[in-house]
Amino acid sequence: MARRRPKPEVASKTIWECIQQGCQNCHQEMWHEYDNYRHVKTLKGVVQLRLKIRRCQNPVCESFRLN
């Protein structure tokens, strides 16, 4: 079905950071790999959420690019 009205404007933006900055297995710092965006419609308007995804970059670690 086609959209009959334009998309509503974003009322606010929120950035979520990871609390855990280091890997649980090798205890090295995890790098910022990519951002994951979501738009949530609330009673106050549309909110854009941005989650920063971190992953372990140590190739010998069990969690290599998993977290």
Predicted model as a PDB file, atoms N, CA, C, CB and O in Angstrom, pLDDT in the B-factor column:
MODEL        1                                                                  
ATOM      1  N   MET A   1       0.836  -1.161   0.000  1.00 72.00           N  
ATOM      2  CA  MET A   1       0.000   0.000   0.000  1.00 72.00           C  
ATOM      3  C   MET A   1       0.892   1.238   0.000  1.00 72.00           C  
ATOM      4  CB  MET A   1      -0.957  -0.010   1.207  1.00 72.00           C  
ATOM      5  O   MET A   1       1.885   1.298   0.725  1.00 72.00           O  
ATOM      6  N   ALA A   2       0.541   2.197  -0.795  1.00 82.00           N  
ATOM      7  CA  ALA A   2       1.337   3.419  -0.917  1.00 82.00           C  
ATOM      8  C   ALA A   2       1.085   4.348   0.274  1.00 82.00           C  
ATOM      9  CB  ALA A   2       1.011   4.146  -2.240  1.00 82.00           C  
ATOM     10  O   ALA A   2       0.003   4.360   0.861  1.00 82.00           O  
ATOM     11  N   ARG A   3       2.103   5.113   0.605  1.00 81.00           N  
ATOM     12  CA  ARG A   3       1.995   6.079   1.703  1.00 81.00           C  
ATOM     13  C   ARG A   3       1.221   7.301   1.208  1.00 81.00           C  
ATOM     14  CB  ARG A   3       3.413   6.494   2.235  1.00 81.00           C  
ATOM     15  O   ARG A   3       1.552   7.866   0.166  1.00 81.00           O  
ATOM     16  N   ARG A   4       0.198   7.706   1.950  1.00 91.00           N  
ATOM     17  CA  ARG A   4      -0.631   8.845   1.546  1.00 91.00           C  
ATOM     18  C   ARG A   4      -0.160  10.151   2.165  1.00 91.00           C  
ATOM     19  CB  ARG A   4      -2.073   8.597   1.926  1.00 91.00           C  
ATOM     20  O   ARG A   4      -0.473  11.228   1.656  1.00 91.00           O  
ATOM     21  N   ARG A   5       0.581  10.065   3.248  1.00 88.00           N  
ATOM     22  CA  ARG A   5       1.105  11.258   3.916  1.00 88.00           C  
ATOM     23  C   ARG A   5       2.619  11.136   4.007  1.00 88.00           C  
ATOM     24  CB  ARG A   5       0.473  11.440   5.335  1.00 88.00           C  
ATOM     25  O   ARG A   5       3.142  10.022   4.003  1.00 88.00           O  
ATOM     26  N   PRO A   6       3.335  12.254   4.089  1.00 88.00           N  
ATOM     27  CA  PRO A   6       4.790  12.160   4.252  1.00 88.00           C  
ATOM     28  C   PRO A   6       5.154  11.588   5.616  1.00 88.00           C  
ATOM     29  CB  PRO A   6       5.440  13.537   4.070  1.00 88.00           C  
ATOM     30  O   PRO A   6       4.371  11.661   6.563  1.00 88.00           O  
ATOM     31  N   LYS A   7       6.361  11.016   5.702  1.00 83.00           N  
ATOM     32  CA  LYS A   7       6.833  10.477   6.976  1.00 83.00           C  
ATOM     33  C   LYS A   7       6.899  11.594   8.015  1.00 83.00           C  
ATOM     34  CB  LYS A   7       8.221   9.803   6.810  1.00 83.00           C  
ATOM     35  O   LYS A   7       7.279  12.718   7.687  1.00 83.00           O  
ATOM     36  N   PRO A   8       6.535  11.301   9.260  1.00 85.00           N  
ATOM     37  CA  PRO A   8       6.636  12.333  10.283  1.00 85.00           C  
ATOM     38  C   PRO A   8       8.095  12.660  10.599  1.00 85.00           C  
ATOM     39  CB  PRO A   8       5.909  11.891  11.551  1.00 85.00           C  
ATOM     40  O   PRO A   8       8.964  11.793  10.510  1.00 85.00           O  
ATOM     41  N   GLU A   9       8.354  13.902  10.963  1.00 89.00           N  
ATOM     42  CA  GLU A   9       9.707  14.339  11.306  1.00 89.00           C  
ATOM     43  C   GLU A   9      10.135  13.721  12.634  1.00 89.00           C  
ATOM     44  CB  GLU A   9       9.783  15.882  11.379  1.00 89.00           C  
ATOM     45  O   GLU A   9       9.297  13.437  13.489  1.00 89.00           O  
ATOM     46  N   VAL A  10      11.429  13.517  12.803  1.00 92.00           N  
ATOM     47  CA  VAL A  10      11.986  12.961  14.036  1.00 92.00           C  
ATOM     48  C   VAL A  10      11.946  14.044  15.113  1.00 92.00           C  
ATOM     49  CB  VAL A  10      13.450  12.438  13.815  1.00 92.00           C  
ATOM     50  O   VAL A  10      12.481  15.136  14.919  1.00 92.00           O  
ATOM     51  N   ALA A  11      11.308  13.739  16.256  1.00 91.00           N  
ATOM     52  CA  ALA A  11      11.178  14.705  17.343  1.00 91.00           C  
ATOM     53  C   ALA A  11      12.451  14.766  18.179  1.00 91.00           C  
ATOM     54  CB  ALA A  11       9.985  14.351  18.229  1.00 91.00           C  
ATOM     55  O   ALA A  11      12.851  15.843  18.622  1.00 91.00           O  
ATOM     56  N   SER A  12      13.090  13.618  18.398  1.00 92.00           N  
ATOM     57  CA  SER A  12      14.331  13.597  19.181  1.00 92.00           C  
ATOM     58  C   SER A  12      15.193  12.423  18.741  1.00 92.00           C  
ATOM     59  CB  SER A  12      14.029  13.509  20.702  1.00 92.00           C  
ATOM     60  O   SER A  12      14.712  11.466  18.133  1.00 92.00           O  
ATOM     61  N   LYS A  13      16.483  12.521  19.064  1.00 93.00           N  
ATOM     62  CA  LYS A  13      17.449  11.469  18.737  1.00 93.00           C  
ATOM     63  C   LYS A  13      18.140  11.037  20.023  1.00 93.00           C  
ATOM     64  CB  LYS A  13      18.493  11.961  17.675  1.00 93.00           C  
ATOM     65  O   LYS A  13      18.475  11.862  20.873  1.00 93.00           O  
ATOM     66  N   THR A  14      18.348   9.726  20.150  1.00 92.00           N  
ATOM     67  CA  THR A  14      19.014   9.176  21.328  1.00 92.00           C  
ATOM     68  C   THR A  14      20.115   8.234  20.862  1.00 92.00           C  
ATOM     69  CB  THR A  14      18.002   8.438  22.262  1.00 92.00           C  
ATOM     70  O   THR A  14      19.901   7.414  19.968  1.00 92.00           O  
ATOM     71  N   ILE A  15      21.297   8.351  21.470  1.00 92.00           N  
ATOM     72  CA  ILE A  15      22.426   7.468  21.161  1.00 92.00           C  
ATOM     73  C   ILE A  15      22.676   6.572  22.359  1.00 92.00           C  
ATOM     74  CB  ILE A  15      23.711   8.285  20.799  1.00 92.00           C  
ATOM     75  O   ILE A  15      22.831   7.057  23.480  1.00 92.00           O  
ATOM     76  N   TRP A  16      22.716   5.265  22.128  1.00 92.00           N  
ATOM     77  CA  TRP A  16      22.994   4.292  23.176  1.00 92.00           C  
ATOM     78  C   TRP A  16      24.403   3.758  22.989  1.00 92.00           C  
ATOM     79  CB  TRP A  16      21.959   3.138  23.161  1.00 92.00           C  
ATOM     80  O   TRP A  16      24.751   3.267  21.915  1.00 92.00           O  
ATOM     81  N   GLU A  17      25.212   3.855  24.036  1.00 90.00           N  
ATOM     82  CA  GLU A  17      26.573   3.315  24.045  1.00 90.00           C  
ATOM     83  C   GLU A  17      26.589   1.996  24.807  1.00 90.00           C  
ATOM     84  CB  GLU A  17      27.571   4.327  24.681  1.00 90.00           C  
ATOM     85  O   GLU A  17      25.760   1.775  25.690  1.00 90.00           O  
ATOM     86  N   CYS A  18      27.510   1.138  24.474  1.00 85.00           N  
ATOM     87  CA  CYS A  18      27.691  -0.111  25.209  1.00 85.00           C  
ATOM     88  C   CYS A  18      28.330   0.187  26.562  1.00 85.00           C  
ATOM     89  CB  CYS A  18      28.561  -1.111  24.400  1.00 85.00           C  
ATOM     90  O   CYS A  18      29.281   0.963  26.649  1.00 85.00           O  
ATOM     91  N   ILE A  19      27.811  -0.423  27.600  1.00 85.00           N  
ATOM     92  CA  ILE A  19      28.401  -0.260  28.927  1.00 85.00           C  
ATOM     93  C   ILE A  19      29.728  -0.996  28.990  1.00 85.00           C  
ATOM     94  CB  ILE A  19      27.444  -0.774  30.027  1.00 85.00           C  
ATOM     95  O   ILE A  19      30.712  -0.493  29.532  1.00 85.00           O  
ATOM     96  N   GLN A  20      29.736  -2.199  28.423  1.00 83.00           N  
ATOM     97  CA  GLN A  20      30.943  -3.020  28.449  1.00 83.00           C  
ATOM     98  C   GLN A  20      31.811  -2.656  27.244  1.00 83.00           C  
ATOM     99  CB  GLN A  20      30.589  -4.543  28.445  1.00 83.00           C  
ATOM    100  O   GLN A  20      31.407  -2.892  26.105  1.00 83.00           O  
ATOM    101  N   GLN A  21      32.977  -2.095  27.472  1.00 86.00           N  
ATOM    102  CA  GLN A  21      33.877  -1.671  26.397  1.00 86.00           C  
ATOM    103  C   GLN A  21      34.908  -2.742  26.058  1.00 86.00           C  
ATOM    104  CB  GLN A  21      34.585  -0.383  26.785  1.00 86.00           C  
ATOM    105  O   GLN A  21      35.535  -2.677  25.001  1.00 86.00           O  
ATOM    106  N   GLY A  22      35.097  -3.730  26.939  1.00 86.00           N  
ATOM    107  CA  GLY A  22      36.095  -4.764  26.714  1.00 86.00           C  
ATOM    108  C   GLY A  22      35.468  -6.132  26.522  1.00 86.00           C  
ATOM    109  O   GLY A  22      34.338  -6.380  26.943  1.00 86.00           O  
ATOM    110  N   CYS A  23      36.212  -7.009  25.885  1.00 87.00           N  
ATOM    111  CA  CYS A  23      35.752  -8.375  25.619  1.00 87.00           C  
ATOM    112  C   CYS A  23      35.762  -9.184  26.912  1.00 87.00           C  
ATOM    113  CB  CYS A  23      36.640  -9.059  24.542  1.00 87.00           C  
ATOM    114  O   CYS A  23      36.675  -9.039  27.726  1.00 87.00           O  
ATOM    115  N   GLN A  24      34.753 -10.037  27.109  1.00 85.00           N  
ATOM    116  CA  GLN A  24      34.682 -10.866  28.310  1.00 85.00           C  
ATOM    117  C   GLN A  24      35.703 -12.003  28.282  1.00 85.00           C  
ATOM    118  CB  GLN A  24      33.281 -11.435  28.466  1.00 85.00           C  
ATOM    119  O   GLN A  24      36.146 -12.460  29.336  1.00 85.00           O  
ATOM    120  N   ASN A  25      36.080 -12.463  27.091  1.00 86.00           N  
ATOM    121  CA  ASN A  25      36.986 -13.604  26.988  1.00 86.00           C  
ATOM    122  C   ASN A  25      38.460 -13.200  27.012  1.00 86.00           C  
ATOM    123  CB  ASN A  25      36.695 -14.370  25.724  1.00 86.00           C  
ATOM    124  O   ASN A  25      39.234 -13.742  27.800  1.00 86.00           O  
ATOM    125  N   CYS A  26      38.857 -12.255  26.159  1.00 87.00           N  
ATOM    126  CA  CYS A  26      40.284 -11.911  26.050  1.00 87.00           C  
ATOM    127  C   CYS A  26      40.629 -10.595  26.757  1.00 87.00           C  
ATOM    128  CB  CYS A  26      40.682 -11.816  24.582  1.00 87.00           C  
ATOM    129  O   CYS A  26      41.805 -10.245  26.860  1.00 87.00           O  
ATOM    130  N   HIS A  27      39.633  -9.871  27.239  1.00 85.00           N  
ATOM    131  CA  HIS A  27      39.807  -8.627  28.005  1.00 85.00           C  
ATOM    132  C   HIS A  27      40.486  -7.511  27.210  1.00 85.00           C  
ATOM    133  CB  HIS A  27      40.613  -8.906  29.249  1.00 85.00           C  
ATOM    134  O   HIS A  27      41.066  -6.601  27.802  1.00 85.00           O  
ATOM    135  N   GLN A  28      40.423  -7.568  25.897  1.00 86.00           N  
ATOM    136  CA  GLN A  28      40.918  -6.471  25.073  1.00 86.00           C  
ATOM    137  C   GLN A  28      39.759  -5.545  24.741  1.00 86.00           C  
ATOM    138  CB  GLN A  28      41.594  -7.003  23.775  1.00 86.00           C  
ATOM    139  O   GLN A  28      38.595  -5.941  24.808  1.00 86.00           O  
ATOM    140  N   GLU A  29      40.086  -4.310  24.382  1.00 87.00           N  
ATOM    141  CA  GLU A  29      39.053  -3.339  24.049  1.00 87.00           C  
ATOM    142  C   GLU A  29      38.350  -3.735  22.749  1.00 87.00           C  
ATOM    143  CB  GLU A  29      39.658  -1.927  23.928  1.00 87.00           C  
ATOM    144  O   GLU A  29      38.998  -4.103  21.769  1.00 87.00           O  
ATOM    145  N   MET A  30      37.016  -3.653  22.754  1.00 87.00           N  
ATOM    146  CA  MET A  30      36.244  -3.943  21.550  1.00 87.00           C  
ATOM    147  C   MET A  30      36.104  -2.665  20.730  1.00 87.00           C  
ATOM    148  CB  MET A  30      34.845  -4.528  21.908  1.00 87.00           C  
ATOM    149  O   MET A  30      35.936  -1.579  21.285  1.00 87.00           O  
ATOM    150  N   TRP A  31      36.175  -2.800  19.421  1.00 86.00           N  
ATOM    151  CA  TRP A  31      36.088  -1.654  18.532  1.00 86.00           C  
ATOM    152  C   TRP A  31      34.645  -1.384  18.153  1.00 86.00           C  
ATOM    153  CB  TRP A  31      36.932  -1.878  17.282  1.00 86.00           C  
ATOM    154  O   TRP A  31      33.800  -2.279  18.161  1.00 86.00           O  
ATOM    155  N   HIS A  32      34.383  -0.125  17.822  1.00 88.00           N  
ATOM    156  CA  HIS A  32      33.075   0.257  17.300  1.00 88.00           C  
ATOM    157  C   HIS A  32      32.994  -0.254  15.871  1.00 88.00           C  
ATOM    158  CB  HIS A  32      32.848   1.817  17.369  1.00 88.00           C  
ATOM    159  O   HIS A  32      33.755   0.179  15.006  1.00 88.00           O  
ATOM    160  N   GLU A  33      32.066  -1.181  15.623  1.00 88.00           N  
ATOM    161  CA  GLU A  33      31.973  -1.822  14.307  1.00 88.00           C  
ATOM    162  C   GLU A  33      30.952  -1.127  13.396  1.00 88.00           C  
ATOM    163  CB  GLU A  33      31.599  -3.296  14.470  1.00 88.00           C  
ATOM    164  O   GLU A  33      31.258  -0.806  12.248  1.00 88.00           O  
ATOM    165  N   TYR A  34      29.753  -0.901  13.909  1.00 91.00           N  
ATOM    166  CA  TYR A  34      28.720  -0.255  13.094  1.00 91.00           C  
ATOM    167  C   TYR A  34      27.633   0.310  14.001  1.00 91.00           C  
ATOM    168  CB  TYR A  34      28.110  -1.257  12.071  1.00 91.00           C  
ATOM    169  O   TYR A  34      27.642   0.077  15.210  1.00 91.00           O  
ATOM    170  N   ASP A  35      26.694   1.056  13.410  1.00 93.00           N  
ATOM    171  CA  ASP A  35      25.569   1.628  14.143  1.00 93.00           C  
ATOM    172  C   ASP A  35      24.291   0.938  13.685  1.00 93.00           C  
ATOM    173  CB  ASP A  35      25.480   3.172  13.928  1.00 93.00           C  
ATOM    174  O   ASP A  35      24.129   0.614  12.509  1.00 93.00           O  
ATOM    175  N   ASN A  36      23.386   0.722  14.635  1.00 94.00           N  
ATOM    176  CA  ASN A  36      22.100   0.118  14.352  1.00 94.00           C  
ATOM    177  C   ASN A  36      21.030   1.163  14.657  1.00 94.00           C  
ATOM    178  CB  ASN A  36      21.882  -1.196  15.187  1.00 94.00           C  
ATOM    179  O   ASN A  36      20.942   1.638  15.789  1.00 94.00           O  
ATOM    180  N   TYR A  37      20.217   1.530  13.666  1.00 94.00           N  
ATOM    181  CA  TYR A  37      19.226   2.593  13.813  1.00 94.00           C  
ATOM    182  C   TYR A  37      17.824   2.014  13.902  1.00 94.00           C  
ATOM    183  CB  TYR A  37      19.317   3.579  12.646  1.00 94.00           C  
ATOM    184  O   TYR A  37      17.503   1.027  13.240  1.00 94.00           O  
ATOM    185  N   ARG A  38      16.993   2.639  14.726  1.00 93.00           N  
ATOM    186  CA  ARG A  38      15.579   2.308  14.828  1.00 93.00           C  
ATOM    187  C   ARG A  38      14.788   3.601  14.970  1.00 93.00           C  
ATOM    188  CB  ARG A  38      15.308   1.352  16.028  1.00 93.00           C  
ATOM    189  O   ARG A  38      15.274   4.566  15.560  1.00 93.00           O  
ATOM    190  N   HIS A  39      13.577   3.625  14.434  1.00 93.00           N  
ATOM    191  CA  HIS A  39      12.654   4.735  14.611  1.00 93.00           C  
ATOM    192  C   HIS A  39      11.457   4.196  15.387  1.00 93.00           C  
ATOM    193  CB  HIS A  39      12.219   5.363  13.229  1.00 93.00           C  
ATOM    194  O   HIS A  39      10.850   3.205  14.984  1.00 93.00           O  
ATOM    195  N   VAL A  40      11.117   4.848  16.501  1.00 93.00           N  
ATOM    196  CA  VAL A  40      10.023   4.418  17.354  1.00 93.00           C  
ATOM    197  C   VAL A  40       8.995   5.540  17.408  1.00 93.00           C  
ATOM    198  CB  VAL A  40      10.529   4.042  18.781  1.00 93.00           C  
ATOM    199  O   VAL A  40       9.324   6.695  17.678  1.00 93.00           O  
ATOM    200  N   LYS A  41       7.766   5.182  17.151  1.00 92.00           N  
ATOM    201  CA  LYS A  41       6.691   6.169  17.203  1.00 92.00           C  
ATOM    202  C   LYS A  41       6.079   6.139  18.605  1.00 92.00           C  
ATOM    203  CB  LYS A  41       5.603   5.885  16.104  1.00 92.00           C  
ATOM    204  O   LYS A  41       5.568   5.107  19.039  1.00 92.00           O  
ATOM    205  N   THR A  42       6.132   7.274  19.316  1.00 91.00           N  
ATOM    206  CA  THR A  42       5.577   7.398  20.654  1.00 91.00           C  
ATOM    207  C   THR A  42       4.464   8.443  20.645  1.00 91.00           C  
ATOM    208  CB  THR A  42       6.678   7.773  21.676  1.00 91.00           C  
ATOM    209  O   THR A  42       4.160   9.034  19.608  1.00 91.00           O  
ATOM    210  N   LEU A  43       3.870   8.659  21.800  1.00 92.00           N  
ATOM    211  CA  LEU A  43       2.815   9.669  21.889  1.00 92.00           C  
ATOM    212  C   LEU A  43       3.372  11.081  21.722  1.00 92.00           C  
ATOM    213  CB  LEU A  43       2.087   9.553  23.225  1.00 92.00           C  
ATOM    214  O   LEU A  43       2.651  11.985  21.301  1.00 92.00           O  
ATOM    215  N   LYS A  44       4.640  11.275  22.045  1.00 88.00           N  
ATOM    216  CA  LYS A  44       5.275  12.590  21.908  1.00 88.00           C  
ATOM    217  C   LYS A  44       5.871  12.821  20.522  1.00 88.00           C  
ATOM    218  CB  LYS A  44       6.359  12.747  22.952  1.00 88.00           C  
ATOM    219  O   LYS A  44       6.336  13.923  20.232  1.00 88.00           O  
ATOM    220  N   GLY A  45       5.866  11.822  19.677  1.00 91.00           N  
ATOM    221  CA  GLY A  45       6.418  11.944  18.332  1.00 91.00           C  
ATOM    222  C   GLY A  45       7.368  10.804  18.017  1.00 91.00           C  
ATOM    223  O   GLY A  45       7.475   9.843  18.780  1.00 91.00           O  
ATOM    224  N   VAL A  46       8.047  10.913  16.904  1.00 94.00           N  
ATOM    225  CA  VAL A  46       8.972   9.871  16.448  1.00 94.00           C  
ATOM    226  C   VAL A  46      10.335  10.089  17.104  1.00 94.00           C  
ATOM    227  CB  VAL A  46       9.101   9.878  14.889  1.00 94.00           C  
ATOM    228  O   VAL A  46      10.860  11.202  17.115  1.00 94.00           O  
ATOM    229  N   VAL A  47      10.895   9.014  17.649  1.00 95.00           N  
ATOM    230  CA  VAL A  47      12.207   9.051  18.290  1.00 95.00           C  
ATOM    231  C   VAL A  47      13.156   8.179  17.474  1.00 95.00           C  
ATOM    232  CB  VAL A  47      12.132   8.565  19.784  1.00 95.00           C  
ATOM    233  O   VAL A  47      12.828   7.038  17.150  1.00 95.00           O  
ATOM    234  N   GLN A  48      14.335   8.716  17.141  1.00 95.00           N  
ATOM    235  CA  GLN A  48      15.347   7.940  16.431  1.00 95.00           C  
ATOM    236  C   GLN A  48      16.330   7.403  17.470  1.00 95.00           C  
ATOM    237  CB  GLN A  48      16.082   8.808  15.339  1.00 95.00           C  
ATOM    238  O   GLN A  48      16.927   8.170  18.225  1.00 95.00           O  
ATOM    239  N   LEU A  49      16.491   6.080  17.500  1.00 95.00           N  
ATOM    240  CA  LEU A  49      17.430   5.423  18.413  1.00 95.00           C  
ATOM    241  C   LEU A  49      18.638   4.958  17.609  1.00 95.00           C  
ATOM    242  CB  LEU A  49      16.755   4.219  19.158  1.00 95.00           C  
ATOM    243  O   LEU A  49      18.496   4.393  16.524  1.00 95.00           O  
ATOM    244  N   ARG A  50      19.822   5.201  18.150  1.00 95.00           N  
ATOM    245  CA  ARG A  50      21.067   4.781  17.500  1.00 95.00           C  
ATOM    246  C   ARG A  50      21.867   3.970  18.508  1.00 95.00           C  
ATOM    247  CB  ARG A  50      21.896   6.016  16.978  1.00 95.00           C  
ATOM    248  O   ARG A  50      22.297   4.499  19.534  1.00 95.00           O  
ATOM    249  N   LEU A  51      22.069   2.684  18.220  1.00 93.00           N  
ATOM    250  CA  LEU A  51      22.829   1.792  19.085  1.00 93.00           C  
ATOM    251  C   LEU A  51      24.193   1.558  18.458  1.00 93.00           C  
ATOM    252  CB  LEU A  51      22.079   0.448  19.311  1.00 93.00           C  
ATOM    253  O   LEU A  51      24.282   1.127  17.309  1.00 93.00           O  
ATOM    254  N   LYS A  52      25.255   1.839  19.202  1.00 92.00           N  
ATOM    255  CA  LYS A  52      26.612   1.624  18.708  1.00 92.00           C  
ATOM    256  C   LYS A  52      27.026   0.186  19.035  1.00 92.00           C  
ATOM    257  CB  LYS A  52      27.614   2.657  19.337  1.00 92.00           C  
ATOM    258  O   LYS A  52      27.102  -0.193  20.204  1.00 92.00           O  
ATOM    259  N   ILE A  53      27.289  -0.603  18.005  1.00 88.00           N  
ATOM    260  CA  ILE A  53      27.635  -2.015  18.143  1.00 88.00           C  
ATOM    261  C   ILE A  53      29.153  -2.148  18.202  1.00 88.00           C  
ATOM    262  CB  ILE A  53      27.048  -2.855  16.968  1.00 88.00           C  
ATOM    263  O   ILE A  53      29.866  -1.616  17.351  1.00 88.00           O  
ATOM    264  N   ARG A  54      29.643  -2.870  19.224  1.00 87.00           N  
ATOM    265  CA  ARG A  54      31.075  -3.130  19.378  1.00 87.00           C  
ATOM    266  C   ARG A  54      31.324  -4.622  19.243  1.00 87.00           C  
ATOM    267  CB  ARG A  54      31.599  -2.605  20.745  1.00 87.00           C  
ATOM    268  O   ARG A  54      30.511  -5.443  19.668  1.00 87.00           O  
ATOM    269  N   ARG A  55      32.463  -4.962  18.642  1.00 87.00           N  
ATOM    270  CA  ARG A  55      32.846  -6.365  18.475  1.00 87.00           C  
ATOM    271  C   ARG A  55      34.326  -6.543  18.749  1.00 87.00           C  
ATOM    272  CB  ARG A  55      32.504  -6.861  17.062  1.00 87.00           C  
ATOM    273  O   ARG A  55      35.132  -5.638  18.531  1.00 87.00           O  
ATOM    274  N   CYS A  56      34.667  -7.726  19.231  1.00 87.00           N  
ATOM    275  CA  CYS A  56      36.066  -8.064  19.507  1.00 87.00           C  
ATOM    276  C   CYS A  56      36.802  -8.245  18.179  1.00 87.00           C  
ATOM    277  CB  CYS A  56      36.173  -9.361  20.384  1.00 87.00           C  
ATOM    278  O   CYS A  56      36.293  -8.900  17.270  1.00 87.00           O  
ATOM    279  N   GLN A  57      37.993  -7.669  18.068  1.00 85.00           N  
ATOM    280  CA  GLN A  57      38.780  -7.735  16.843  1.00 85.00           C  
ATOM    281  C   GLN A  57      39.995  -8.658  16.975  1.00 85.00           C  
ATOM    282  CB  GLN A  57      39.234  -6.347  16.453  1.00 85.00           C  
ATOM    283  O   GLN A  57      40.843  -8.693  16.083  1.00 85.00           O  
ATOM    284  N   ASN A  58      40.085  -9.401  18.076  1.00 84.00           N  
ATOM    285  CA  ASN A  58      41.195 -10.316  18.309  1.00 84.00           C  
ATOM    286  C   ASN A  58      40.889 -11.655  17.623  1.00 84.00           C  
ATOM    287  CB  ASN A  58      41.443 -10.515  19.843  1.00 84.00           C  
ATOM    288  O   ASN A  58      39.964 -12.349  18.045  1.00 84.00           O  
ATOM    289  N   PRO A  59      41.644 -12.040  16.568  1.00 84.00           N  
ATOM    290  CA  PRO A  59      41.318 -13.259  15.813  1.00 84.00           C  
ATOM    291  C   PRO A  59      41.451 -14.560  16.603  1.00 84.00           C  
ATOM    292  CB  PRO A  59      42.195 -13.340  14.616  1.00 84.00           C  
ATOM    293  O   PRO A  59      40.852 -15.562  16.211  1.00 84.00           O  
ATOM    294  N   VAL A  60      42.200 -14.584  17.681  1.00 87.00           N  
ATOM    295  CA  VAL A  60      42.355 -15.818  18.459  1.00 87.00           C  
ATOM    296  C   VAL A  60      41.302 -15.934  19.562  1.00 87.00           C  
ATOM    297  CB  VAL A  60      43.753 -15.879  19.072  1.00 87.00           C  
ATOM    298  O   VAL A  60      41.255 -16.949  20.256  1.00 87.00           O  
ATOM    299  N   CYS A  61      40.473 -14.935  19.732  1.00 85.00           N  
ATOM    300  CA  CYS A  61      39.449 -14.929  20.774  1.00 85.00           C  
ATOM    301  C   CYS A  61      38.223 -15.736  20.323  1.00 85.00           C  
ATOM    302  CB  CYS A  61      39.042 -13.475  21.125  1.00 85.00           C  
ATOM    303  O   CYS A  61      37.903 -15.783  19.135  1.00 85.00           O  
ATOM    304  N   GLU A  62      37.538 -16.376  21.298  1.00 81.00           N  
ATOM    305  CA  GLU A  62      36.315 -17.124  21.002  1.00 81.00           C  
ATOM    306  C   GLU A  62      35.190 -16.196  20.520  1.00 81.00           C  
ATOM    307  CB  GLU A  62      35.858 -17.901  22.248  1.00 81.00           C  
ATOM    308  O   GLU A  62      34.328 -16.615  19.748  1.00 81.00           O  
ATOM    309  N   SER A  63      35.202 -14.950  20.970  1.00 76.00           N  
ATOM    310  CA  SER A  63      34.155 -13.978  20.629  1.00 76.00           C  
ATOM    311  C   SER A  63      34.517 -13.114  19.440  1.00 76.00           C  
ATOM    312  CB  SER A  63      33.866 -13.096  21.811  1.00 76.00           C  
ATOM    313  O   SER A  63      33.940 -12.040  19.267  1.00 76.00           O  
ATOM    314  N   PHE A  64      35.449 -13.548  18.620  1.00 79.00           N  
ATOM    315  CA  PHE A  64      35.904 -12.760  17.481  1.00 79.00           C  
ATOM    316  C   PHE A  64      34.724 -12.405  16.589  1.00 79.00           C  
ATOM    317  CB  PHE A  64      36.974 -13.524  16.679  1.00 79.00           C  
ATOM    318  O   PHE A  64      34.106 -13.279  15.982  1.00 79.00           O  
ATOM    319  N   ARG A  65      34.418 -11.114  16.517  1.00 68.00           N  
ATOM    320  CA  ARG A  65      33.319 -10.549  15.727  1.00 68.00           C  
ATOM    321  C   ARG A  65      31.954 -11.119  16.064  1.00 68.00           C  
ATOM    322  CB  ARG A  65      33.585 -10.764  14.282  1.00 68.00           C  
ATOM    323  O   ARG A  65      31.087 -11.181  15.192  1.00 68.00           O  
ATOM    324  N   LEU A  66      31.738 -11.532  17.296  1.00 67.00           N  
ATOM    325  CA  LEU A  66      30.440 -12.054  17.724  1.00 67.00           C  
ATOM    326  C   LEU A  66      29.694 -11.095  18.635  1.00 67.00           C  
ATOM    327  CB  LEU A  66      30.622 -13.371  18.426  1.00 67.00           C  
ATOM    328  O   LEU A  66      28.477 -10.961  18.511  1.00 67.00           O  
ATOM    329  N   ASN A  67      30.385 -10.426  19.544  1.00 49.00           N  
ATOM    330  CA  ASN A  67      29.719  -9.552  20.532  1.00 49.00           C  
ATOM    331  C   ASN A  67      29.289  -8.277  19.901  1.00 49.00           C  
ATOM    332  CB  ASN A  67      30.629  -9.252  21.709  1.00 49.00           C  
ATOM    333  O   ASN A  67      28.714  -7.420  20.571  1.00 49.00           O  
TER     334      ASN A  67                                                      
ENDMDL                                                                          
END                                                                             
